[in-house]
């Protein structure tokens, strides 16, 4: 199990569709990285200069949208995850 530190979260990125809107099958090289995923772990929060901890506002199992080209991709137990700071999350999908 991976445990993020500080205000980082671990996201399991959703797979993109393999067809375009017009029905054209896309190769894996032409597919863009998805910008949504499900949070699988959250850190304790960001420590402020005065020593207090600002808790993370997102939770495990929430689907979120995040900024493109952000975070660190990692593999663990055969799965791919994205580790990023909470500030890189732009929306919660409800």
C-alpha positions in Angstrom: 0.0 0.0 0.0 1.3 3.5 -0.9 0.8 6.3 1.6 1.2 9.8 0.3 3.0 12.4 2.4 1.8 16.0 3.2 -0.9 17.3 0.9 -0.3 14.7 -1.8 -3.0 12.3 -3.1 -2.7 9.1 -5.0 -5.1 8.7 -8.0 -5.9 5.7 -10.1 -6.3 7.3 -13.5 -9.3 6.3 -15.6 -8.7 4.8 -19.0 -9.6 6.8 -22.0 -12.0 5.6 -24.7 -10.3 3.9 -27.6 -12.6 5.6 -30.3 -12.9 9.2 -31.3 -16.3 10.9 -31.5 -16.4 10.0 -35.2 -15.9 6.3 -34.4 -12.2 6.2 -35.5 -10.1 3.7 -33.5 -7.2 5.5 -31.9 -3.8 3.9 -31.4 -2.3 4.0 -28.0 0.3 6.5 -29.1 -2.3 9.0 -30.2 -4.5 8.8 -27.1 -4.1 11.6 -24.6 -3.6 10.9 -20.9 -6.9 11.1 -19.0 -7.5 14.1 -16.7 -9.8 12.2 -14.3 -9.4 9.5 -11.8 -10.4 8.0 -8.5 -8.5 8.9 -5.3 -7.2 5.8 -3.6 -5.2 7.5 -0.8 -4.7 11.0 0.7 -1.9 12.5 2.9 -2.5 14.1 6.3 -2.3 17.7 4.9 0.0 20.6 4.4 2.0 21.8 7.3 1.9 25.6 7.6 4.8 27.8 8.7 3.3 28.1 12.2 3.4 24.3 12.6 -0.4 23.6 12.2 -1.6 21.2 9.6 -4.1 22.2 7.0 -6.1 19.0 6.3 -6.7 17.7 2.7 -10.2 18.6 1.5 -10.7 15.6 -0.8 -11.3 12.0 0.2 -10.7 8.4 -0.8 -13.1 7.1 -3.5 -13.9 10.6 -4.9 -13.6 11.0 -8.7 -11.6 14.1 -9.5 -10.4 16.1 -12.5 -6.8 17.3 -12.4 -4.5 19.5 -14.4 -2.9 18.1 -17.5 0.8 17.1 -17.3 1.0 17.2 -13.6 2.1 14.7 -10.9 4.4 11.8 -10.8 3.4 8.5 -12.4 4.3 5.4 -10.4 3.7 1.6 -10.7 2.9 -0.4 -7.6 1.8 -4.0 -7.4 1.2 -4.1 -11.2 -1.1 -1.0 -11.2 -0.3 2.5 -12.4 -1.0 5.5 -10.2 -0.5 9.3 -10.3 0.8 11.1 -7.2 0.1 14.8 -7.1 -0.5 17.7 -4.8 -4.0 18.6 -3.8 -3.6 22.0 -5.4 -3.4 20.3 -8.8 -6.9 18.9 -8.5 -9.3 21.3 -10.2 -12.7 19.7 -9.5 -14.6 16.9 -7.7 -17.0 14.9 -10.0 -20.4 14.3 -8.2 
